[in-house]
Every structure is written in structure tokens, then in C-alpha cells.
Amino acid sequence: MLPGRLKSVPDVDRAFAREQRVSLSRGSQERTFLREVAGWDVRWQRLLFQVLLPIDLLMKHRIDPVALTDPQGHPVAFARPGGEQGSFRFELYHTGGASEPMAELELVDTQFNQVEVVWVGLQDPTGYRYDVDILPGGGSSLRGTAGRNLVAEMAAMQAGLAPGQVRRGIGGFGWLVDRIDTLMLCLNQRDYVARPLFYHMAILFEHNGFSYVKGKALMEEVGRGFAPGGVLRERLDGSTPFRMPEQADTIRGRSWAIHDGVLPQGWDEVHMIKRLGIKAGIDTAPGVPW
């Protein structure tokens, strides 16, 4: 009976149905920037920013994926405009009363009309906290870039953390990059950039499809330097806890050594880019475990 019913549909009705289709191709291709998003109604901002949230992580912590509240009804997801126009900080807490987010992301418009990832953080909210971001006198170390808490850093390194981490991670860097890709797609951005604050972050970006605007030669030089017979490996002389010889053989160990100043130059010359739909396939530390 079903085939007969389908055959009885008049051709004019089928033509009418085709006319009702709305093409999703070749619409407005103008890029949208964060400075424009800041002027949107909050409900439209919410619809946009929800693409960043992984439902499985929300459910793991009993967060309502639609209301974005914990079991007690407290809000756990926030988008905070930055101090400068065209920047946002996104925060996801595991409960409404948590003092720190378990996931955070900072994005900013650049002067070159691109969107830049300024910071990415994924941390286990139940893990022990290492105060690497707090100076011994109580001020902020700006994630270890404007001063160091050596005691806290040593404890964090011994616990298996990387520079800049205050708690152990929750994994999932890959899914966050996928969601940033989707966010950029919603903004009609074909690419976005990042300036990793640490060596291990550059490696993570590499593993998730980023290529280099600047700094690939430096990263390759670092790889050669930590290889057997390399100049950086020779500088791991045990003069500080962050320069032990065995650190040459892991990404995390290399990152601590670089954070400790083992490079002859500073760490501020690495600029990376992610093009939507493209995995660059770059690996400047092949075979080196985390």
C-alpha cells in the first residue's frame, strides 16, 4: 500500500515541496568577530557558545545540558567578555559553588582580523591543587610567565603535571579543538591562530592538526637539541630539579626544562594556525612520549 500511496502524490505537490527548500550553500560568507558577538542578545550568544560544551562531560558531573545548571540549580557555564573589545573567556564549573573552572578557554580578535586562542585549560576539579600560579608573596605568576613558585612547580612536576598546570588534566584536548573548529565555522572563520605559552602546548596543537605561522624551525631545533648528542640534552646537567638528564626523553620533561630557561632564547616566537578541515600532520617530536 505504501508504494501506491507514494505514486499518487501529484507532481505539482512535489514541485511545491522543492520550492520550500532553503539553500544552506553560499549564504553570507562575511566573517563574524568576537567584538560583534559581544553586542548580540545573550540568548544568541548562548546558542553560539553551547557548541563548545561536550554533553558527556556535562552528564558525568550531573550538569543539565540544556539549562547548564548543577543538580541544585546553580549556573555552571559562563562567557565573560574580556577587558579589551573582541575577547571572551569561557568557563565551565563542575558545580555552581566551585572556586575554579574545570574547563576554560580564552579567545580574542587579533589586529590581523583573525581569532586567536589565548589560553586553554582542562583540569580535574577533584585533583590536588599546586599553586604554580601564585607567587610566594601571594601575587599572581600569570601562569608562570611573570614569575615562578619553585616549590609548587617542583611538586607539580613530581606529580606528573606540565608547566602551567595547577591540577592534573581531564584529557579531552582533542574534543575541545573539534568544538573550537565548530565555533569558528559558526562565525564563518576558515582558520584561527594560537600562541602556545609552553612547549608541550605547541606539541598538543601539532597533534590536533595545527601548522606553524612562525616557530617551526625553532621546534625542530628543540627536537634536535634534546636528541642524543644534542646541545640541549647536554645542558640537562642536574643543576636544577628541572634540568635532570632523563627529562630529554619526554615532552613534559622537555617543557619543564624549557620553562626553566634551558633554551638560549626566550619562549615567545611560536605562532600556530588551524585551518578548518585540514590536519597539517606536523610532528616535531616524533616518537617522544608524553
C-alpha positions in Angstrom: 0.0 0.0 0.0 2.8 2.4 0.8 4.3 2.4 -2.7 0.9 3.0 -4.2 0.3 6.0 -1.9 3.7 7.5 -2.9 2.9 7.2 -6.6 -0.3 9.0 -6.1 1.4 12.2 -4.9 0.8 14.8 -7.7 3.9 16.2 -9.4 2.7 19.7 -8.5 2.9 18.9 -4.8 6.5 17.6 -5.3 7.4 20.7 -7.1 5.9 22.8 -4.3 8.0 20.8 -1.8 11.1 21.6 -3.7 10.3 25.2 -3.8 10.1 25.3 0.0 13.7 24.1 0.4 16.1 26.7 1.8 19.6 26.5 0.4 22.3 26.4 3.1 25.0 27.0 0.5 26.6 30.3 -0.4 24.9 32.4 2.1 26.6 35.3 3.7 30.3 34.5 3.9 31.4 37.5 5.8 33.4 36.6 8.9 31.9 37.4 12.3 34.3 38.5 15.0 34.0 38.4 18.8 33.6 42.1 19.0 30.4 41.7 17.1 29.3 38.8 19.2 29.7 40.9 22.3 26.8 43.1 21.1 24.4 40.2 20.5 21.5 39.4 22.8 22.5 37.0 25.5 20.2 34.2 24.1 22.0 34.3 20.8 25.4 34.3 22.5 24.3 31.3 24.4 23.2 29.4 21.3 26.6 30.0 19.8 28.7 29.2 22.8 26.8 26.0 23.6 28.7 24.3 20.7 31.8 24.3 22.9 30.2 22.1 25.6 30.6 18.3 25.5 27.5 16.6 26.6 29.3 13.5 28.1 31.4 15.7 30.4 28.2 17.6 31.5 26.4 14.4 32.3 29.4 13.0 34.1 29.1 15.8 36.6 25.3 15.7 36.6 25.0 19.0 34.8 21.7 19.7 33.0 23.0 20.1 29.3 20.1 22.4 28.4 19.8 24.6 31.5 23.6 24.4 32.2 23.0 24.1 35.9 24.1 21.7 38.6 21.7 19.4 40.5 20.9 22.3 42.9 20.0 24.6 40.0 23.2 26.7 40.2 24.6 28.0 36.9 27.9 26.4 35.9 28.7 27.8 32.4 29.8 31.4 31.8 31.0 33.6 29.0 32.8 36.7 30.2 33.8 39.5 27.9 37.4 40.4 28.3 39.0 43.6 29.3 39.5 44.6 25.7 37.0 44.7 23.0 36.7 41.5 21.0 37.7 39.0 23.6 35.9 36.3 25.6 36.7 34.0 28.4 34.6 30.8 28.7 34.4 28.9 32.0 32.7 25.6 32.8 32.5 24.6 36.5 31.6 21.1 37.8 29.3 22.6 40.4 27.9 26.1 41.0 30.0 26.5 44.2 33.4 25.6 42.7 36.1 28.1 43.1 37.8 27.3 39.8 36.5 26.1 36.4 37.3 22.6 35.2 37.4 23.9 31.6 38.4 27.4 30.5 39.1 28.9 27.1 40.1 32.5 26.2 39.6 33.8 22.6 40.5 37.2 21.2 40.2 39.1 17.9 43.6 40.0 16.6 44.7 43.1 14.8 45.1 41.0 11.6 41.3 40.0 11.6 41.7 36.5 12.9 40.6 34.9 16.1 43.3 33.7 18.5 43.3 31.1 21.2 45.0 32.8 24.1 44.6 30.1 26.7 43.1 26.6 27.0 42.8 24.8 30.4 41.2 21.4 31.2 41.7 20.3 34.8 40.3 17.7 37.2 38.3 19.7 39.7 38.8 16.9 42.3 42.5 16.8 41.9 45.1 18.2 44.3 46.0 21.9 43.6 49.5 23.0 43.0 49.9 26.8 43.4 52.2 27.3 40.5 50.2 30.4 39.5 50.7 32.1 42.9 54.0 33.7 43.8 55.5 33.0 47.2 54.5 36.6 48.2 50.9 36.0 47.2 50.8 37.7 43.8 49.9 36.1 40.5 52.6 34.5 38.4 50.4 34.8 35.3 50.6 31.1 34.9 54.3 31.0 35.5 55.2 33.6 32.8 55.7 36.6 35.1 57.5 34.8 38.0 57.8 31.4 39.5 56.8 29.5 42.6 59.6 27.0 42.5 58.4 24.9 45.4 55.0 24.5 43.9 56.4 23.8 40.5 58.7 21.1 41.8 55.8 19.4 43.5 53.7 19.7 40.3 56.4 18.2 38.2 57.0 15.3 40.5 53.2 14.6 40.4 53.3 14.4 36.6 52.0 17.8 35.7 53.3 20.0 33.0 54.2 23.7 33.3 51.2 26.0 33.9 49.0 23.2 35.2 47.6 23.7 38.7 45.8 20.3 38.7 46.0 17.1 36.7 44.2 17.3 33.4 41.0 15.6 32.4 42.1 14.8 28.9 39.9 15.8 26.0 42.1 18.4 24.4 41.1 16.9 21.0 37.4 17.3 21.6 37.9 20.9 22.7 39.8 21.6 19.4 36.9 20.0 17.5 34.5 22.2 19.2 36.6 25.3 18.6 36.6 24.3 15.0 32.8 24.2 15.1 32.6 27.6 16.8 34.8 29.1 14.1 32.6 27.5 11.4 29.6 29.2 13.0 31.5 32.5 12.8 32.4 31.9 9.1 36.1 31.8 10.1 38.1 29.5 7.9 41.1 29.4 10.3 42.2 30.6 13.7 45.6 31.1 15.4 47.3 30.3 18.7 50.4 31.3 20.6 51.2 28.4 22.9 52.7 29.6 26.2 54.6 26.4 26.7 56.5 23.8 24.6 54.1 21.0 25.5 51.1 23.1 24.4 52.7 23.5 20.9 53.1 19.7 20.7 49.4 19.3 21.7 48.4 21.7 19.0 50.6 19.8 16.5 48.8 16.6 17.4 45.5 18.2 16.7 46.1 19.5 13.2 47.8 22.9 13.7 50.6 24.1 11.5 53.1 27.0 12.1 53.0 30.6 11.1 56.2 31.1 12.9 58.4 28.9 15.0 58.6 25.6 13.2 62.3 25.9 12.8 62.7 26.6 16.5 60.6 23.5 17.3 62.7 21.3 15.0 65.8 22.8 16.6 64.5 21.9 20.0 63.9 18.3 18.8 67.5 18.0 17.6 68.8 19.7 20.8 67.2 17.1 23.1 68.1 14.1 20.9 71.2 12.1 21.8 74.3 14.3 21.4 72.2 17.5 21.2 73.2 20.7 22.9 70.0 20.9 25.0 70.5 17.4 26.3 74.0 18.3 27.4 72.5 21.3 29.4 70.4 18.9 31.4 73.2 18.7 34.0 71.2 18.4 37.2 71.9 22.0 38.2 68.2 22.5 39.0 65.4 19.9 39.6 64.0 21.0 36.2 67.2 20.0 34.3 67.7 16.4 35.1 69.1 14.2 32.2 66.1 12.0 31.9 63.9 14.9 31.0 65.2 15.0 27.5 63.2 11.8 26.7 59.6 13.1 27.4 57.5 16.0 26.1 56.6 17.0 29.7 60.3 16.9 30.8 61.4 19.0 27.9 58.7 21.5 28.6 59.9 21.9 32.2 63.5 22.3 31.1 62.5 25.0 28.6 60.3 26.7 31.2 63.4 26.7 33.4 65.4 28.6 30.7 67.4 25.9 29.1 66.9 27.5 25.7 69.4 30.2 24.7 66.5 32.4 23.6 63.1 33.1 25.2 59.9 31.1 24.5 57.8 33.7 22.7 58.4 33.1 19.0 55.9 30.2 18.3 52.7 31.2 16.4 50.4 28.5 15.1 47.3 28.2 12.9 44.5 25.8 12.5 42.7 25.6 9.1 39.2 24.2 9.3 39.0 20.7 7.8 42.8 20.3 7.5 45.1 18.2 9.6 48.6 19.6 9.0 50.3 16.4 10.1 53.3 18.1 11.6 55.2 16.3 14.3 58.4 17.9 15.5 59.0 15.4 18.3 58.2 12.0 16.6 58.2 9.0 18.9 58.7 11.1 22.1 56.2 10.0 24.8 54.3 12.5 26.9 
